[in-house]
Amino acid sequence: MLIWVVNAGGLGIVFAWVMVVISFLVLRVREPEMNRPLKVPGGKAIGTLGLGLTLGFTAMYMPGAPSALQWPFEWGIIFLWIVLGIGLVSQSRLTSGTSQIESHGFDGD
């Protein structure tokens, strides 16, 4: 059982890195003059390379790949996490009228 959670968690970690790289690239476009404490040489090229690599790592968890998650156990855990996340966001919107993201001004505008 623990190995299923660890394997499913690996996909969650890789997905988080995909989101980090996407955020990196979006900020480069939307806020080019933003003060950045860490200067990355090559900016967009490094971000694009990072996106390709992280998507490649994500593909390794898909069926038929070397690190493919087992059906139904590990994929069931992933789907359970997705349903739980959607439920928690929905509950947050019902209790506060908006999601926490929108109330803090992080709605993408």
N, C-alpha and C positions, 0 to 999 in steps of 0.2 A: 504493500500500500504506500509506504513512504517513497519508494522509487517512482511511483506514478506522480506523486505530488512534486517531487524534485524535477522530473522530466517536464511536466506541464509548467512548472515555475520557470524553467529555462526559456520556454517560448515567451512567457510573460516578460522576462528580462530583455530578451532580444527585441520584442515589440516596443518596450520602453525606450531602448536605444534608437529604434527607428523614429519614434516621436521626438527624441532629442535632436537628431540630425535634421528632421524636417523643421523643427523650431529654429535651429541654427540657420538654415537656408532662408526661412521666411523672414527672420530678423535682419539678415543681410540685405534683403530687398526692401522691406518696409521701413527699417530704421538704419540706413547706412551710416549716419553720423552719430549713432549711439556710442557713449563711452564704454569701451570694452577693456576690462582689466587684463585680459589675456588676448594678445594679438596673435591671430593664426595666419601665418603666411600662406598665400594662395587662396584664402577665404572660400569663395564659391567652388573652386575646383576641389579643394579638400572636402567640402561639404558634399559635393556630388559623388566623390569617391566613397566617402563614408556612407552615403545613402545606398549606393550600389552594394557595398560590402555588407551592411546590416540587412538589406533585403535578401542577399545571398544566404546569410546565416538563418534568416527566417524561412527561406525555402528549404533548408535542410531539415526542418521539422515537419514538412508536408509529406503526405503518403508517397511512398516509392523512393524517398530520399534515405541517405545513410542513417540519419538520426530521427527517422519518422516516429511520431507519437503513436502509441498503440490505440486502436479502436476496440472497444468503446470506452475503456477506462480513462486514459489520459485525455482524449478529446472530450469525454464527458466532464472532466474537471474544468477544462477550458470553457465549455459551454455553460457550466454552472457558474463560473466566475463572471461571465458576460451577463447572464441573467441576473445575478446578484447585483452587479454594477448598475444595470438598467433600473432595477428595482430601487436601489438606494438613491439614484438621481431623481427618479419619479417621486419618491417619498420626500426628498428635499424640496422639490418644486411644489408639492402639495402643502407642506408645512410653512414654507416661507414665501410662496407666491412666485419665486424665481429660483433658478439654480444658483448655487454659491458662485459659480463662474460669472454669471451675468451680473450678480449683485456687486461684485468687486470690479466690474468694468473690464473683464477679460473675455469679452464676447467676440473679439476679432476685429472690431471697428476702431 
